[in-house]
Amino acid sequence: MPLIQHALRAALEPRPPEEIDPIPRDPRDRDELPLVTVVTICLNRAASIARTIEAVRAQTYPNIEYIVLDGGSTDGTVEVIRANAHRIDFWRSSPDAGLYAALNEGVRRARGRFVQFAHSDDWMEPDQVERAVKAATFVYADIAHGDLLLHEQGGVTNYLRGEQEWMPLRVAELPRILHPTVLARRRVFEEIGLFRTDLRVAADADWLLRAAHAGMVFRHDPDIRTNMTAGGISTVRQQLSLAEGAAVFFREPARRARLVAGAILLLGTVTPGIAPVCTRLRKLLRASSRAVARARRDVRTLGTEALRRLRLMKLARRVVARRRGASGSLAARSSLVARFARLRHARPDATDAAILDEARHGRDAG
C-alpha cells in the first residue's frame, strides 16, 4: 500500500522540478575545448569509490572539473575521498536529502558547459568523455549517450546497446537511453529544470522525457561506453522503479495505457537489471504497433474503395436520369445504374454516352 500511495502521489501531485539559473562562462571553458563537469555522488561506497575516481582522472579528455558529493558515509568512504582530494576540484561529506537532491547539488555547482555523472559503483572507459564531447559538438546535440557494460555477480558482463532515435511519444518505438552514459549540456538543466526529488529512482527517466518534450537533440554514439555494477538502487528496487515509471508517464495527455507500458520499457533503459523483461515487452509492443498500423491501412483502403463505389453509383444515377435511359420498373432502373457503375470503373476513358449504351444493351464489362 505505501508503494501504491507513493506512485499515485507522484502521478497526481508531482512536485515541480527545481529551476537552475545560467552561470557566467568559466575561464576554463573554451570553444575548442569545452569544460566538462563530472559529478560523483556516494554513500558508504568505500569498496568502489577509488575505482570511480581513478577512472575519471584517467580520462583522455584534458578539460574536466570533478565534483564528489558524499552523503555522510561511515564506512571509510570519506577517508578514500580525502586521500584523493588532490585529484578532485570540490568535495564535501554531509547528510543530504537523497540521491536526486545530491545530483541536483552537483549540477548547481557545475561550471562546465557539459555535465556527466559518474556514479560510485560505475567506472568510465578512458575515452568516454572525449568521445561524448565529440558526439555532442561535431554535429550539435544537447545530449549524447552511448552503450553500457553491465557487470553481474560471478564475472558475467552484459553489453547493453543504446539506441539513436528518441521518440517518447511513440511508445512502441521507445529506445534505450542508458543514463550512466549520458553527457548533457548544462543549458538543458537551465531550460527544463533539475531532477524531481519526489521520485526515488525514476527521476532520471522523468528528466529524459522532459528533455525530449522540450525538443532537445539526442545523439547516440556506440563508441561512448561506461561500466556499471549490477545492484544499483534501481536494479534492487524494481517494484519501486516500475511504479514510479508508470507515474512519470501517467500525466501524458494521450495514449495513457501505452505510455504506462512504455514507462516499463524506459525503466529498462535506466534499470538494466530488468532489461530482459523489457526486451520481450518491447518486441510485443512493436509487433502490436505493426499490427495496428496494418489494420489502419486496411481500414483506409476499404474506406477509399467504399467511397469510390459510392461516387460511381451517384454518377451513374445522374447520367441515367439525365439521359432518360431507364424505363420500366424500379428494379430495371436500378440494374441499369449498377451496370453503368461497373462499366465506368472498368473503362474510365470511355464517354458516358458509350457506357450508357453498353449498359442499356446488357453488355457488362464487370
N, C-alpha and C positions, 0 to 999 in steps of 0.2 A: 504493500500500500504506500509506504513512503516514496518508493521509486515512481509509482504512478502519479502521486501528487506532485513530485518534483517535475516530471515530464509535462504534466498539464500546466503547471505554473510557468514553465519555460516556454510553452506553446502559446498560452492565452495571455500571459502577463510578462512578456520578455523585457528584460532590463536593457535599455538602450546602451549601446557601446559608448565608452568614454571617448571624448574627442582629444585630438593632439594638435598643437599649433606647429606651423612651419618654423624652422630654425634658420639663423643666418648660416651662410655657407662656411664650412670649416676650411681653414687654410690648407689642410691635408687633402681636401677633395679637389682633384684636378680632372679636367675633361678627358685627358689622355690616360688617366689612372684614377678612376673614381674610388673614393673611400668606402670600404665595406665594413660595417659593424657586425661582428659575430657575437651573439648573446648565448651564454650557457646559464641555465638555472639548475639548481641541485638541492637535494635534501637527503642527507645520510647516504652519500654515494662514495665513500672512501675507497671502495674497491675499483671504481671505474673512472673517477673524475680525472686522475692523472693521464689516462689514455686519451680522454677527450681534449684536455688542454694540449697535450703533445701533438695531437692531430691538427689542431687549429694552428699552432705555431710552426708546423711543418708544411703549411700551405705554400705553394709556389707563387701565389699572388702576393705581391710585396706591400700592398697598402691596406692593412687590416687594423681596425680598432677592436680590441677584445674586452668584453664585459662579462664578469662572472657574478651571479647573484645567488647566494646561499640562504636557504630559509631557516637557518638556525640549527645546523647539524650538530649532533652529539657523538658521532661515531669516528671522528678523526678526519672528516672531510675538510674541515676548516684548516687543519694543520697542513694537509696536502695543498690546498689553495695558497696558504701563506708561503709555503716553500717555493711556489711557482709565481709569487707576486711580481717578480721582475719581468715576467712574460705576459702580464695582464695589465691592461690600461686602467681598469677600475674593477674593484670587487668589494663586496660587503657581505656580512653574515648577520642576519637578524630575522626574527619571525616575520612572515608576510601573510597575505590573505589567500594564498593558494597559487596553483600553477599559473593560471592566466593573469592574475594580478602581477605576478613576478615577470611574466613575459611582457606585459604592458609597461612595467617599470623599465625593462630593458630597452624597449622601443623609445620611451621618453628620453632615456639617457643617450641613445644612439646619436652620433654626429655624422654618420656616414650617409652617402647617397643611397646605399643599399643596406638592407638588414637581412641577416642569415641567422637561424637558430641552430645551435649545436648542443643537443641535449646530453645530459651527463651519462647516459647509458649508450650513447652513439659515438661514432668516430668517423671523421670525414676522410675521403680519399685525398691524397696530397694535392691534386689539381682541381678539386671540386669548385672552389671559389673562382679560380681563374676561368674555368670553362663556363661557369654560370654567368659571370660578368660579360664574357664574350657573347654568350647567347642572348643576353638582355640588351646589348649595345650594338652589336654588328648589324642587326635589324631590330629596331626598337621593340622592347617588350617591357611591361610593368612587372611581370612575374615570370621567372624562369624556373623550371623544375626538371627533374630527371628520374633516374631509376634507383632502386633500393636493394641492398643486400641484407636480408633478414637472417640473423644468426640464431638458430634454435639451440636448445639444450642437446648435448650429445654431438656437437660439431656439425649439425645439419645446417646448410645455408640455402635459403630460397632466394631466387632472383625475381624481384617484383618490378615489372616494367610500368613506367608512367605512359600516359597517352597524350597525344598532341591536342586533339580537338576538345575544347572545353565548352560544352553546350548544356548547361544545367537545366534549361527549360525543356529539353528533350531527354527525359529521364532514362529511356531505354538506351540512349547513346552516351550515358554519363561515363566519363572517362576516369581513369585513376590518376589522381594527383597526390603524390607522396610527400606529405608535409615536411618531413626532415630534409628533403632535397630542395625546398623552396627558397629562392632568393628573391626578395621583393624590394621595390623602390620604397623609400620611406614616405614618399608622397602618397602612396596607396593608403597607408595608415592615416595620413593627414586628410585624405578625401573621404574615406568610408568609416573611419574610427578604429579603435583598438579592439581587442578580443572581448567578448561578453564575459563578465565574471559570474553571471548566474548559471553558466554552464560549467560542468566539472571536467568533461572530457571531449566535448564536441564543439568547443568554441572555434577551433581551427577550421572545422568544416563550415560552420556558420560564416566565418570570415572569408573563406574562399568563395562561398556563394554570394556574399555581398559584393565582393570584388568583381565577380562575373556580371552581376546585375548592373554594376556601375560602369561596365564597358571596358574594364581593364584588359590589356593584351597579355595573353598567356603564351609561353613558348616552351615546348618540351625539347630537351636535348639528351639523348641516351648516354652521352659521354659524361653527363653530370651524375656522379654516383656518391652515395654515402652508405655507411654501415649502421645497422640498428640491431640492438639486442632484444629478442623477443621477451615479453614480460613487462612492458611498459604499462602505464596506467590504463590506456585504452584497451590493450590486449587482455589484461587481467579482469577488468570490469566490463565485460562485454554487454551484459544486460543494460547497464547504465549507458553505454555507448549507443546501443540501438535505440533506447528510449529517448535520449537527447537528440539523436539524429532525426528521429521522427518529429520531435518537437521543432527542430530547426526548419524543417520543410512544411510544417503544418500550416503556417500562415501564408503560403503561396496561394495566389488568387485562383488558379485554375489547375485542374487535374490533380487534386489533392491526394487521392489514393495512390496514383502513380508516383507522385513526388515523395510520399512517405516510403514507398518501396525503394525509390531512388535514394532516400536517406540511408537505407541499409547498405546500398551499394557504395555511397560516398563514405560511410563509416569503414567500408572495406579498404578505402584508399588511405585512411588515416589510422586504421587499426589492422595492420597486416595479419594479425593472428586469426582473423575470421575471413581472410581473403579467399580460401577455397569455397566457402559457402556463398560468398558474394559473387564469385566467378560463375557458379551454377545459376544463381539468381539472375545474373547479368545475361547469360545465354537464354534463359527462359523469357526474360523481358524483351530481348532483341527479337526472338522468334515470334513472340506475341505482337511486337510492333510491326514486323514484316507481314504477319497475317492480317492485322488490322489495315495496313496500307493496301494490301491486295484486295481486301473486301471493299475498301473505299473506292478503289479504281473500278472494281466490278460494278458497284452501285452507280458510279458516274457514267460508265459505259452503257448500262441498262437505261439510265435516265436519259442519256443522249439519244439512244435508239428509240425510246418511247416518245420523246419529244419530236424526233424526226418523223416518225409514223403519224403522230397527231397532226403535224403540219401538212403532210402529204394528204391526209384524209380531208382536212379543211380545204386545201387547194382543189381536190377532186370534187368536193361538193360545190364549190364556187363555179368551177368550169362546167360541170354538168348542168347546174341551174342556169348559168348564163347562156349556154348554147341550146338549152331546152332539149338536151339529148336523152332525157329519160321519159319514158311513157309507161303506162300500165300501173301495176301495183307498187306499193311502198317497198316490198321485198325486191322487185325487179330494179327499182331505182337504187336501192342500197347496194345491190350486187354490181350495178354499173359503176357506182362510186368506188367500191372496193377494187374492181378490176382496173379502173383508171389509176388508182393509187399505186398498185403493184407495177403497172406498166411504166408509170412515171419514174418509179425507183429504178427499174431495170434499164430505162432509156432516158437518162437525164437530158440528152441533147435534142431529143425529138420535140416537135411542136405540140402544143396542147390539142390542136385540131386533129393531128395524125393519131395521137394516142387515144383520143376520144373515139375516133373512127374504129380503131382496133378494138377498143373496149366494147363498143356497140355491137360489133360483129362477133364478139366472144373469143377473139384471138388473144389469149392471156399469156404474157411473157413470163409470168412468175409461177 
